[in-house]
Amino acid sequence: MGFESNGSASSNKPLKFLIYGRTGWIGGLLGGLCESQGIDFTYGSGRLENRSQLEADLNSVRPTHVFNAAGVTGRPNVDWCESHKVETIRTNVVGTLTLADLCREKGLVLINYATGCIFEYDDKHLLGSGIGFKEEDTPNFIGSFYSKTKAMVEELLKNYENVCTLRVRMPISSDLSNPRNFITKITRYDKVVDIPNSMTILDELLPISIEMAKRNLTGIWNFTNPGVVSHNEILEMYRDYIDPSFSWKNFTLEEQAKVIVAPRSNNELDASKLKGEFPELLSIKESLIKYVFKPNQKTSMS
Ligand SMILES: NC(=O)c1ccc[n+]([C@@H]2O[C@H](COP(=O)([O-])OP(=O)(O)OC[C@H]3O[C@@H](n4cnc5c(N)ncnc54)[C@H](OP(=O)(O)O)[C@@H]3O)[C@@H](O)[C@H]2O)c1
């Protein structure tokens, strides 16, 4: 469903995006995409929790759409959030709500890169069943403080009719040297679990988020490629396309729990709503091959 935005492209105003998250992974990629598509954009300079700074950005940039790729994700990983709860709330809850509220006041669509790590397999969504969580399902994973703040803010943002919530999961890009890339992470771990999950191929999906802004789409969207892929399936592709000598060791969830602070979520999200809007959307395995492994292929397999 589209929002009647003041900055709407339908009013024939040229697109002008205001993007938060200049120094971040997703924010950086988004700016690069706007450049390559010739879309006028500016990075926001305000801190999300500072309403007057955000208002100054909006008044000076006068965007048609706002994108929020800013958020606290923790370094080196989300375990950081367990010991920095107030900082996590400040950005992920107070900041995100402040931005959404201001955008609503100004009649602007906010495309918000959120997370799908607020669900875990349960009795109604069993691992391997092919039954994924839908947009309207209530988050059932608050095992980490990071996920807890994201689930809380998603629930509140539902009330903002100008917000498009994109549930990103285990993002992957074609840049295999980026330590944030899920593939890069799991190839560098000493041991990995092996669980099927929904994932987001950024090379395919970030351009779709730009198209969603142009269509003024709002509401919650499972922002993943359809289907699931397991850690081992990805590592097998990595071995086949990139490094034939690559090998890895698995361990169990119980063993993993000993080397992390907060539990991690594993789930399948039902991507049929996104696929309905964008029928060309590839399944996770097709997208991995087309956007990540083929462009990086180093082996001579056909
Ligand atoms: N990467 C993942 O695995 C993943 C998965 C699912 C969802 N997401 C979500 O997608 C969003 C972007 O992720 P990412 O991986 O691109 O994150 P990232 O690389 O950690 O970048 C985060 C960005 O947010 C900015 N930021 C943090 N606090 C801020 C604040 N209070 N005000 C303004 N800017 C602030 C940072 O700028 P400074 O350096 O200036 O603070 C940085 O530019 C996040 O909300 C994240 O939760 C990420």
Ligand as a Chemical Component Dictionary entry (heavy atoms), coordinates in Angstrom:
data_LIG
# 
_chem_comp.id                   LIG 
_chem_comp.type                 NON-POLYMER 
_chem_comp.pdbx_formal_charge   0 
_chem_comp.three_letter_code    LIG 
# 
loop_
_chem_comp_atom.comp_id 
_chem_comp_atom.atom_id 
_chem_comp_atom.alt_atom_id 
_chem_comp_atom.type_symbol 
_chem_comp_atom.charge 
_chem_comp_atom.model_Cartn_x 
_chem_comp_atom.model_Cartn_y 
_chem_comp_atom.model_Cartn_z 
_chem_comp_atom.pdbx_ordinal 
LIG N1  N1  N 0  24.697 -5.971 9.171  1  
LIG C1  C1  C 0  23.786 -6.829 9.614  2  
LIG O1  O1  O 0  24.079 -8.013 9.902  3  
LIG C2  C2  C 0  22.334 -6.406 9.694  4  
LIG C3  C3  C 0  21.375 -7.390 9.664  5  
LIG C4  C4  C 0  20.052 -7.038 9.716  6  
LIG C5  C5  C 0  19.726 -5.699 9.865  7  
LIG N2  N2  N 1  20.680 -4.743 9.926  8  
LIG C6  C6  C 0  20.261 -3.356 10.194 9  
LIG O2  O2  O 0  20.531 -2.509 9.092  10 
LIG C7  C7  C 0  20.936 -1.225 9.568  11 
LIG C8  C8  C 0  22.262 -0.870 8.928  12 
LIG O3  O3  O 0  23.184 -1.897 9.195  13 
LIG P1  P1  P 0  24.729 -1.834 8.791  14 
LIG O4  O4  O 0  25.228 -3.228 8.809  15 
LIG O5  O5  O -1 24.919 -0.987 7.574  16 
LIG O6  O6  O 0  25.298 -1.089 10.073 17 
LIG P2  P2  P 0  26.726 -0.456 10.341 18 
LIG O7  O7  O 0  27.694 -0.790 9.251  19 
LIG O8  O8  O 0  27.066 -0.822 11.748 20 
LIG O9  O9  O 0  26.447 1.100  10.256 21 
LIG C9  C9  C 0  25.641 1.733  11.171 22 
LIG C10 C10 C 0  25.524 3.189  10.791 23 
LIG O10 O10 O 0  24.656 3.789  11.736 24 
LIG C11 C11 C 0  25.243 5.013  12.145 25 
LIG N3  N3  N 0  24.742 5.354  13.465 26 
LIG C12 C12 C 0  24.799 4.604  14.594 27 
LIG N4  N4  N 0  24.206 5.261  15.607 28 
LIG C13 C13 C 0  23.760 6.440  15.085 29 
LIG C14 C14 C 0  23.050 7.538  15.607 30 
LIG N5  N5  N 0  22.676 7.575  16.903 31 
LIG N6  N6  N 0  22.752 8.572  14.797 32 
LIG C15 C15 C 0  23.137 8.575  13.505 33 
LIG N7  N7  N 0  23.804 7.561  12.943 34 
LIG C16 C16 C 0  24.112 6.497  13.731 35 
LIG C17 C17 C 0  26.721 4.770  12.134 36 
LIG O11 O11 O 0  27.400 5.989  12.087 37 
LIG P3  P3  P 0  28.520 6.378  13.187 38 
LIG O12 O12 O 0  29.662 5.493  12.875 39 
LIG O13 O13 O 0  28.748 7.820  12.914 40 
LIG O14 O14 O 0  27.894 6.094  14.523 41 
LIG C18 C18 C 0  26.837 3.964  10.843 42 
LIG O15 O15 O 0  26.899 4.845  9.738  43 
LIG C19 C19 C 0  20.998 -1.326 11.099 44 
LIG O16 O16 O 0  19.856 -0.773 11.690 45 
LIG C20 C20 C 0  21.050 -2.807 11.348 46 
LIG O17 O17 O 0  20.452 -3.127 12.583 47 
LIG C21 C21 C 0  21.989 -5.067 9.795  48 
# 
loop_
_chem_comp_bond.comp_id 
_chem_comp_bond.atom_id_1 
_chem_comp_bond.atom_id_2 
_chem_comp_bond.value_order 
_chem_comp_bond.pdbx_ordinal 
LIG N1  C1  SING 1  
LIG C1  O1  DOUB 2  
LIG C1  C2  SING 3  
LIG C2  C3  SING 4  
LIG C2  C21 DOUB 5  
LIG C3  C4  DOUB 6  
LIG C4  C5  SING 7  
LIG C5  N2  DOUB 8  
LIG N2  C6  SING 9  
LIG N2  C21 SING 10 
LIG C6  O2  SING 11 
LIG C6  C20 SING 12 
LIG O2  C7  SING 13 
LIG C7  C8  SING 14 
LIG C7  C19 SING 15 
LIG C8  O3  SING 16 
LIG O3  P1  SING 17 
LIG P1  O4  DOUB 18 
LIG P1  O5  SING 19 
LIG P1  O6  SING 20 
LIG O6  P2  SING 21 
LIG P2  O7  DOUB 22 
LIG P2  O8  SING 23 
LIG P2  O9  SING 24 
LIG O9  C9  SING 25 
LIG C9  C10 SING 26 
LIG C10 O10 SING 27 
LIG C10 C18 SING 28 
LIG O10 C11 SING 29 
LIG C11 N3  SING 30 
LIG C11 C17 SING 31 
LIG N3  C12 SING 32 
LIG N3  C16 SING 33 
LIG C12 N4  DOUB 34 
LIG N4  C13 SING 35 
LIG C13 C14 SING 36 
LIG C13 C16 DOUB 37 
LIG C14 N5  SING 38 
LIG C14 N6  DOUB 39 
LIG N6  C15 SING 40 
LIG C15 N7  DOUB 41 
LIG N7  C16 SING 42 
LIG C17 O11 SING 43 
LIG C17 C18 SING 44 
LIG O11 P3  SING 45 
LIG P3  O12 DOUB 46 
LIG P3  O13 SING 47 
LIG P3  O14 SING 48 
LIG C18 O15 SING 49 
LIG C19 O16 SING 50 
LIG C19 C20 SING 51 
LIG C20 O17 SING 52 
# 
